[in-house]
Amino acid sequence: MSLEKEGPVLDVGLSHRVHPGLALDVALSLGREVGVIFGPSGAGKTTLLRLIAGLARPDSGRIQLGPVTLFDSSRRIDRRLRERRVGMIFQDDRLFPHRNVAANIRFGLKGWPRAEAEARSAEVAALCGIEHLLDRSPGTLSGGERQRVGLARALAPRPRLLLCDEPVSALDLASRHAMIRRLKDVRRIEGIPMLYVTHSVDEAVAIGSRLFLLEGGRIVADGPPLDVLAASRRPGDIPIAFEGLRNVFPAQVASHAPEQNATTLRLNDGPELIVGHLDRPVGSTVLVEIRADDVLLARGPVEGLSARNQIPGNIERIVARGAEVEAVVQTANITWIVSLVAPAVTQLVLRPGTAVHLIVKARSCHVITSDEPPA
């Protein structure tokens, strides 16, 4: 049985008046997965996280985390912040500027035996890729490094739930993707459920296994991110901008062909990809970003194309959104999202299980680097 199907870890049913124009009335349950709280500014996303964490008190309702009741208005239960074992990371890192990185991480381990605290600090520092930064002060770190220190500090006391309030929105593109990759690693290694707030379609699709669409203080839909976002595009619904949806993959530089102005990348757990020539040594770790609408689909290999990449795969599912469609395609152990128009699905007879080739131009592959060492 998968972790996601073991049953809910978090059960929330609460009401709370945020201001005269907004009242939260939310019911949601989350398994050992990454749930994304998605919605426009002012929908109550951050307030919902604060209520779960214990930074604010609901007007009424109940919050259950595993066997522990965090809040129950009818039973007058309201556990203190430190008793909830809920970690939280924010858009701004909120590090203590007068403490070095090691001391920031150890802040949540007060009362632990010294040997256990040191072992746990070293463990989360390695998990977050900051073991080389322990003696540094926060003011000397990049934005991505500071956020990873904040993540390590939140993880140190072994929380039962991690709440993420737009943690990458202030980062540059490379650091944003690197942080999302770290959070995926945390989810896999620590087995901790997460609630992740964003209004970015890219982030929601990249990190979430489940999406809760919050509108006007209520969860109006939940399910797989692409499915919920596509289904939300009805008259009167919040606008969802799918344009520019991107595939982002970590990769290593495999070889160079300067005479062809080309570099070959090997995608992690996936196929090779030819991109424009890179001035990076063989073995370097990079990220490659490809817009979903820059990928073409064919029912088989095509001769006489200028595009350098033809990658075989299989359709996993088709997500329709009016006149447009997202095709989810599996190649090796990598999942791609391909945007196409609805008539193409009929013309190519595309359905789950259909064998296809992804056609990608080298110049459509945007290669970016990260501010952190390879994972």
C-alpha positions as CSV (number, residue, x, y, z in Angstrom):
1,M,0.0,0.0,0.0
2,S,1.4,3.4,-0.9
3,L,1.9,6.1,1.7
4,E,-0.7,8.3,0.1
5,K,-3.3,5.5,0.5
6,E,-2.7,4.8,4.2
7,G,-5.4,7.2,5.2
8,P,-5.4,10.9,6.2
9,V,-2.6,12.2,8.4
10,L,-4.1,15.7,8.6
11,D,-7.9,16.4,9.0
12,V,-9.0,20.0,9.0
13,G,-12.5,21.3,9.4
14,L,-12.6,25.0,10.6
15,S,-14.3,28.3,10.3
16,H,-12.6,31.6,10.8
17,R,-13.5,35.3,10.0
18,V,-10.4,36.8,8.4
19,H,-11.8,40.3,7.8
20,P,-15.3,41.6,6.9
21,G,-14.9,40.6,3.3
22,L,-13.5,37.0,3.9
23,A,-14.4,34.1,6.1
24,L,-12.7,30.8,5.9
25,D,-14.9,27.7,5.9
26,V,-12.4,24.9,5.1
27,A,-12.6,21.1,5.2
28,L,-9.6,19.1,3.9
29,S,-7.7,15.9,4.6
30,L,-4.2,15.1,3.6
31,G,-2.2,11.8,3.4
32,R,1.5,11.4,3.4
33,E,1.8,13.5,0.3
34,V,2.4,17.0,-0.9
35,G,-0.9,19.0,-1.0
36,V,-0.9,22.3,-2.8
37,I,-3.1,25.1,-1.6
38,F,-3.7,27.1,-4.7
39,G,-5.7,30.3,-5.3
40,P,-5.6,34.0,-6.0
41,S,-4.2,36.6,-3.6
42,G,-6.6,37.3,-0.8
43,A,-8.2,33.8,-0.9
44,G,-7.0,33.0,2.7
45,K,-4.1,30.6,1.8
46,T,-1.6,32.0,4.3
47,T,-4.2,32.4,7.0
48,L,-5.1,28.7,6.6
49,L,-1.5,27.7,7.2
50,R,-1.2,29.9,10.2
51,L,-4.3,28.4,11.8
52,I,-3.0,24.9,11.3
53,A,0.4,25.8,12.7
54,G,-1.0,27.5,15.8
55,L,0.1,31.0,14.9
56,A,-3.6,32.0,14.9
57,R,-6.7,30.5,16.5
58,P,-9.7,29.5,14.5
59,D,-13.1,30.7,15.5
60,S,-14.4,27.2,15.5
61,G,-13.7,23.7,14.3
62,R,-11.2,20.9,14.6
63,I,-7.6,20.2,13.5
64,Q,-6.3,16.6,13.8
65,L,-2.8,15.6,13.0
66,G,-2.4,11.8,13.2
67,P,-3.6,10.7,16.6
68,V,-3.1,14.2,18.1
69,T,-5.8,16.8,18.3
70,L,-4.2,20.2,17.7
71,F,-7.4,22.2,18.0
72,D,-11.0,21.4,18.9
73,S,-13.3,24.3,19.8
74,S,-16.0,22.0,21.2
75,R,-13.6,20.3,23.6
76,R,-11.6,23.5,24.3
77,I,-8.4,22.0,23.0
78,D,-5.8,24.4,21.6
79,R,-2.3,23.1,21.7
80,R,0.6,25.5,22.0
81,L,2.8,26.1,19.0
82,R,5.7,24.1,20.3
83,E,3.5,21.1,21.2
84,R,2.1,20.8,17.7
85,R,5.3,19.5,16.0
86,V,4.4,21.4,12.8
87,G,7.3,22.9,10.8
88,M,6.9,26.0,8.7
89,I,8.9,27.7,6.0
90,F,8.0,31.1,4.6
91,Q,8.6,33.4,1.6
92,D,11.3,35.2,3.7
93,D,13.6,32.8,5.6
94,R,13.3,34.5,9.0
95,L,16.7,33.3,10.2
96,F,18.3,34.8,13.3
97,P,21.0,37.2,11.9
98,H,23.1,37.0,15.0
99,R,23.4,33.2,14.9
100,N,25.5,31.2,12.4
101,V,23.9,28.5,10.3
102,A,24.6,25.7,12.8
103,A,23.0,27.7,15.7
104,N,20.0,28.5,13.5
105,I,19.4,24.8,12.9
106,R,19.9,23.9,16.5
107,F,17.3,26.5,17.7
108,G,14.4,24.0,17.5
109,L,16.4,21.3,19.3
110,K,16.4,22.9,22.8
111,G,16.1,20.2,25.4
112,W,17.4,17.4,23.2
113,P,20.5,15.5,24.5
114,R,23.6,17.1,23.0
115,A,24.7,14.1,21.1
116,E,21.2,13.6,19.6
117,A,20.9,17.3,18.7
118,E,24.3,17.3,17.0
119,A,23.5,14.1,15.0
120,R,20.1,15.5,13.9
121,S,21.6,18.8,12.9
122,A,24.2,17.1,10.8
123,E,21.5,14.9,9.2
124,V,19.3,17.8,8.1
125,A,22.2,19.9,7.0
126,A,23.2,17.1,4.6
127,L,19.6,16.6,3.5
128,C,19.3,20.3,2.7
129,G,22.8,20.5,1.1
130,I,24.2,23.1,3.5
131,E,26.8,21.1,5.5
132,H,29.5,23.4,4.0
133,L,27.7,26.5,5.3
134,L,27.5,25.7,9.0
135,D,30.0,28.3,10.2
136,R,28.6,31.1,8.0
137,S,26.3,33.9,9.1
138,P,22.9,34.4,7.3
139,G,24.0,37.7,5.9
140,T,26.7,36.1,3.8
141,L,24.4,33.6,2.1
142,S,22.5,33.7,-1.2
143,G,18.7,33.7,-1.2
144,G,18.6,30.0,-2.1
145,E,21.1,29.1,0.6
146,R,19.1,31.0,3.2
147,Q,15.9,29.2,2.3
148,R,17.6,25.8,2.6
149,V,18.9,26.8,6.0
150,G,15.3,27.7,6.9
151,L,14.2,24.3,5.7
152,A,16.8,22.5,7.8
153,R,15.8,24.5,10.9
154,A,12.1,23.6,10.3
155,L,13.0,19.9,9.8
156,A,15.4,19.5,12.7
157,P,12.9,18.7,15.5
158,R,11.2,16.0,13.3
159,P,7.9,17.7,12.7
160,R,4.8,15.6,11.8
161,L,3.8,18.1,9.1
162,L,5.7,20.7,7.0
163,L,3.8,23.9,6.0
164,C,5.4,25.9,3.1
165,D,4.1,29.4,2.5
166,E,5.3,30.4,-1.0
167,P,8.9,29.5,-0.1
168,V,10.4,30.0,-3.5
169,S,8.6,33.1,-4.8
170,A,11.4,35.5,-3.9
171,L,14.2,33.3,-5.5
172,D,15.7,33.5,-8.9
173,L,14.8,30.8,-11.4
174,A,17.8,28.4,-10.7
175,S,17.4,28.7,-6.9
176,R,13.6,28.2,-7.3
177,H,13.9,24.9,-9.1
178,A,16.7,23.7,-6.8
179,M,14.6,24.4,-3.7
180,I,11.6,22.5,-5.2
181,R,14.0,19.6,-5.9
182,R,15.2,19.7,-2.3
183,L,11.6,19.6,-1.0
184,K,10.9,16.6,-3.1
185,D,13.9,14.9,-1.6
186,V,12.7,15.8,1.9
187,R,9.3,14.3,1.2
188,R,10.9,11.1,-0.1
189,I,13.5,10.7,2.6
190,E,11.7,12.0,5.7
191,G,8.2,10.7,4.7
192,I,6.7,13.9,6.0
193,P,3.4,15.2,4.6
194,M,3.5,18.8,3.3
195,L,1.0,21.6,2.6
196,Y,2.5,24.0,0.0
197,V,0.9,27.4,-0.7
198,T,1.4,28.9,-4.2
199,H,-0.4,30.8,-6.9
200,S,2.1,29.5,-9.5
201,V,0.8,26.8,-11.9
202,D,4.4,25.7,-12.5
203,E,5.1,25.1,-8.8
204,A,1.7,23.4,-8.3
205,V,2.3,20.9,-11.1
206,A,6.1,20.4,-10.2
207,I,5.7,19.6,-6.5
208,G,2.1,18.6,-5.8
209,S,0.5,15.2,-5.8
210,R,-2.8,16.8,-4.9
211,L,-4.2,20.3,-5.2
212,F,-6.8,22.1,-3.1
213,L,-8.3,25.0,-5.0
214,L,-9.2,27.8,-2.5
215,E,-11.6,30.5,-3.6
216,G,-13.4,32.9,-1.4
217,G,-12.4,31.1,1.8
218,R,-13.6,27.7,0.6
219,I,-12.0,24.6,-1.0
220,V,-14.0,24.4,-4.3
221,A,-12.1,21.5,-5.8
222,D,-9.3,19.0,-5.1
223,G,-7.5,16.3,-7.0
224,P,-4.4,15.9,-9.2
225,P,-3.0,19.4,-9.9
226,L,-3.3,19.4,-13.7
227,D,-6.9,18.0,-13.6
228,V,-8.1,20.5,-11.0
229,L,-6.5,23.4,-12.8
230,A,-7.8,22.4,-16.2
231,A,-11.3,21.8,-14.9
232,S,-11.4,25.2,-13.1
233,R,-11.4,27.1,-16.4
234,R,-15.2,27.8,-16.6
235,P,-17.0,31.1,-16.8
236,G,-16.8,32.8,-13.4
237,D,-13.9,30.8,-12.2
238,I,-10.5,32.3,-11.2
239,P,-8.3,32.7,-14.3
240,I,-5.6,30.0,-14.6
241,A,-2.6,30.9,-16.8
242,F,-1.3,27.7,-18.4
243,E,0.7,29.6,-21.0
244,G,4.4,29.0,-20.4
245,L,4.0,25.8,-18.4
246,R,7.5,24.3,-18.2
247,N,9.2,21.0,-17.9
248,V,12.3,21.3,-15.7
249,F,14.8,18.4,-15.4
250,P,18.1,18.0,-13.6
251,A,20.8,16.7,-16.0
252,Q,24.5,16.1,-16.4
253,V,26.7,17.3,-19.3
254,A,27.5,14.1,-21.1
255,S,29.6,15.3,-24.1
256,H,30.3,18.2,-26.5
257,A,30.3,18.5,-30.2
258,P,31.7,22.1,-30.8
259,E,31.8,21.6,-34.6
260,Q,28.0,21.1,-34.5
261,N,27.4,23.8,-31.8
262,A,25.9,21.1,-29.6
263,T,26.1,19.6,-26.2
264,T,24.5,16.3,-25.1
265,L,22.9,16.2,-21.7
266,R,21.8,13.1,-19.8
267,L,18.6,13.7,-17.9
268,N,18.6,12.2,-14.5
269,D,16.8,8.8,-14.7
270,G,16.0,9.7,-18.3
271,P,17.1,10.0,-21.9
272,E,19.8,12.1,-23.5
273,L,18.9,15.5,-24.9
274,I,20.9,17.6,-27.4
275,V,21.0,21.3,-26.6
276,G,23.1,24.2,-27.9
277,H,26.8,24.2,-27.0
278,L,27.4,24.9,-23.3
279,D,30.6,26.2,-21.9
280,R,30.4,23.7,-19.0
281,P,32.8,20.7,-18.3
282,V,31.6,17.2,-18.8
283,G,30.0,15.9,-15.7
284,S,28.6,19.2,-14.6
285,T,25.1,19.3,-13.1
286,V,22.6,21.6,-14.7
287,L,18.9,22.1,-15.0
288,V,17.2,22.1,-18.4
289,E,13.9,23.9,-18.9
290,I,11.5,23.3,-21.8
291,R,8.2,25.0,-22.3
292,A,5.3,22.5,-22.6
293,D,4.1,24.3,-25.8
294,D,7.6,23.9,-27.3
295,V,7.3,20.1,-27.5
296,L,5.7,18.4,-30.4
297,L,4.1,14.9,-30.5
298,A,4.4,12.4,-33.3
299,R,3.1,8.9,-33.5
300,G,6.5,7.6,-34.5
301,P,10.0,8.8,-35.5
302,V,9.9,11.5,-38.3
303,E,12.5,11.9,-41.0
304,G,13.8,15.1,-42.4
305,L,13.3,17.3,-39.4
306,S,15.6,20.0,-38.2
307,A,14.8,19.3,-34.6
308,R,17.6,17.4,-33.0
309,N,15.7,15.5,-30.4
310,Q,13.1,12.7,-31.0
311,I,12.4,10.9,-27.7
312,P,10.2,7.8,-27.5
313,G,7.6,7.7,-24.8
314,N,4.0,6.7,-23.9
315,I,0.9,8.8,-23.1
316,E,0.1,8.5,-19.4
317,R,-3.0,10.6,-19.5
318,I,-4.8,13.4,-21.4
319,V,-6.1,16.5,-19.5
320,A,-8.5,18.6,-21.5
321,R,-9.2,22.2,-20.9
322,G,-11.6,23.5,-23.5
323,A,-9.9,23.9,-26.9
324,E,-6.5,23.0,-25.5
325,V,-5.0,19.9,-23.9
326,E,-2.1,18.8,-21.7
327,A,-0.7,15.4,-22.5
328,V,1.3,13.8,-19.7
329,V,4.0,11.6,-21.3
330,Q,6.3,9.1,-19.7
331,T,9.9,8.7,-21.1
332,A,12.1,6.3,-19.0
333,N,11.5,7.5,-15.4
334,I,10.7,11.1,-16.5
335,T,7.3,12.7,-16.8
336,W,6.8,15.4,-19.5
337,I,3.9,17.8,-19.9
338,V,3.1,18.7,-23.5
339,S,0.6,21.4,-24.5
340,L,-1.4,20.9,-27.7
341,V,-4.7,21.8,-29.3
342,A,-7.7,19.5,-28.8
343,P,-8.0,18.6,-32.5
344,A,-4.5,17.1,-32.5
345,V,-5.7,14.5,-29.9
346,T,-8.3,13.3,-32.4
347,Q,-6.1,13.5,-35.5
348,L,-3.3,11.5,-33.8
349,V,-5.7,9.2,-32.0
350,L,-4.0,9.9,-28.7
351,R,-5.1,8.1,-25.6
352,P,-3.5,6.7,-22.4
353,G,-1.0,4.0,-23.5
354,T,-0.3,5.4,-27.0
355,A,3.3,5.3,-28.0
356,V,4.6,8.7,-29.2
357,H,7.8,10.5,-29.9
358,L,8.5,13.9,-28.3
359,I,10.1,16.3,-30.8
360,V,12.2,19.0,-29.2
361,K,14.4,21.6,-30.8
362,A,17.8,22.2,-29.3
363,R,17.1,25.9,-29.1
364,S,13.9,25.3,-27.1
365,C,16.0,23.9,-24.3
366,H,17.0,26.6,-21.8
367,V,19.8,25.5,-19.5
368,I,20.2,27.0,-16.1
369,T,22.6,26.4,-13.3
370,S,22.0,26.2,-9.5
371,D,23.6,28.0,-6.5
372,E,24.0,24.7,-4.7
373,P,26.2,21.7,-5.1
374,P,24.8,18.6,-6.9
375,A,22.2,16.6,-5.0
